[in-house]
Amino acid sequence: MIIRKHIRFYGRVQGVGFRYHATYKARFLGLTGWVRNCYDGSVEMEVQGEPEVIDDLLLYLHRQRFIRIEKMKEEKQDLKEESSFKEKW
């Protein structure tokens, strides 16, 4: 079953390679969506794929050396037609 989530990450998530790592791993896992920095210092992401694969991405991000995710807010979204995962500016 394919799902889509909008996730907001709080903590030490900007200036530590978060978007790079998220994009790299999401593409490797075959997920679609996007990631971008927010003006308040958080990072937001929409990610689409199998729930277990999305969980693999989140676990990978939690394990990165310089990233420190202190809080996440998740909400389900409607599915979208996409072909890749990208960084948004």
C-alpha positions as CSV (number, residue, x, y, z in Angstrom):
1,M,0.0,0.0,0.0
2,I,1.4,3.4,-1.0
3,I,1.0,6.3,1.3
4,R,2.1,10.0,1.4
5,K,3.1,11.9,4.5
6,H,3.9,15.5,5.1
7,I,6.6,15.7,7.9
8,R,8.0,18.7,9.7
9,F,11.3,18.1,11.4
10,Y,12.6,20.2,14.4
11,G,16.0,20.2,16.0
12,R,19.4,20.5,14.5
13,V,18.2,20.0,10.9
14,Q,19.5,22.9,8.9
15,G,23.1,23.3,7.9
16,V,23.9,19.7,8.7
17,G,23.3,18.0,5.3
18,F,19.7,17.0,6.1
19,R,18.3,17.8,2.6
20,Y,21.2,16.1,0.9
21,H,20.9,12.9,3.0
22,A,17.1,12.9,2.6
23,T,17.3,13.3,-1.1
24,Y,20.1,10.7,-1.6
25,K,18.4,8.0,0.5
26,A,14.8,8.7,-0.7
27,R,16.0,8.3,-4.3
28,F,18.0,5.1,-3.4
29,L,14.9,3.7,-1.8
30,G,12.6,4.6,-4.7
31,L,10.5,7.1,-2.8
32,T,9.0,10.2,-4.4
33,G,8.3,13.7,-2.9
34,W,10.4,16.7,-1.9
35,V,12.3,18.3,1.0
36,R,13.0,21.9,1.9
37,N,14.2,24.3,4.6
38,C,11.7,26.5,6.4
39,Y,12.3,30.0,7.6
40,D,11.8,29.0,11.3
41,G,14.8,26.6,11.2
42,S,12.8,23.4,10.7
43,V,12.7,21.2,7.6
44,E,9.6,20.0,5.8
45,M,9.2,17.0,3.6
46,E,6.5,15.2,1.6
47,V,7.3,11.6,1.0
48,Q,5.4,8.9,-0.9
49,G,5.9,5.2,-0.9
50,E,5.5,2.0,1.1
51,P,5.2,2.7,4.9
52,E,8.1,0.4,5.7
53,V,10.3,2.1,3.2
54,I,9.4,5.6,4.5
55,D,10.3,4.3,8.0
56,D,13.7,3.2,6.6
57,L,14.3,6.7,5.4
58,L,13.4,8.2,8.8
59,L,15.6,5.8,10.6
60,Y,18.5,6.6,8.3
61,L,18.0,10.4,9.0
62,H,17.9,9.8,12.7
63,R,21.3,7.9,12.5
64,Q,23.2,10.7,10.7
65,R,26.1,12.1,12.7
66,F,25.3,15.8,12.6
67,I,21.5,15.7,12.3
68,R,19.6,15.8,15.6
69,I,15.8,15.4,15.1
70,E,14.1,16.5,18.4
71,K,10.5,16.4,17.2
72,M,8.5,15.4,14.1
73,K,5.0,16.4,13.1
74,E,3.4,14.0,10.6
75,E,0.1,14.2,8.7
76,K,-1.2,12.0,5.9
77,Q,-1.6,13.5,2.5
78,D,-3.4,12.5,-0.7
79,L,-1.2,10.6,-3.2
80,K,0.4,12.6,-6.1
81,E,1.7,11.6,-9.5
82,E,5.5,12.0,-9.2
83,S,8.5,10.4,-10.7
84,S,11.3,11.4,-8.3
85,F,12.4,12.9,-5.0
86,K,13.8,16.4,-5.1
87,E,15.0,19.3,-3.0
88,K,12.8,22.4,-3.2
89,W,14.0,25.9,-2.6
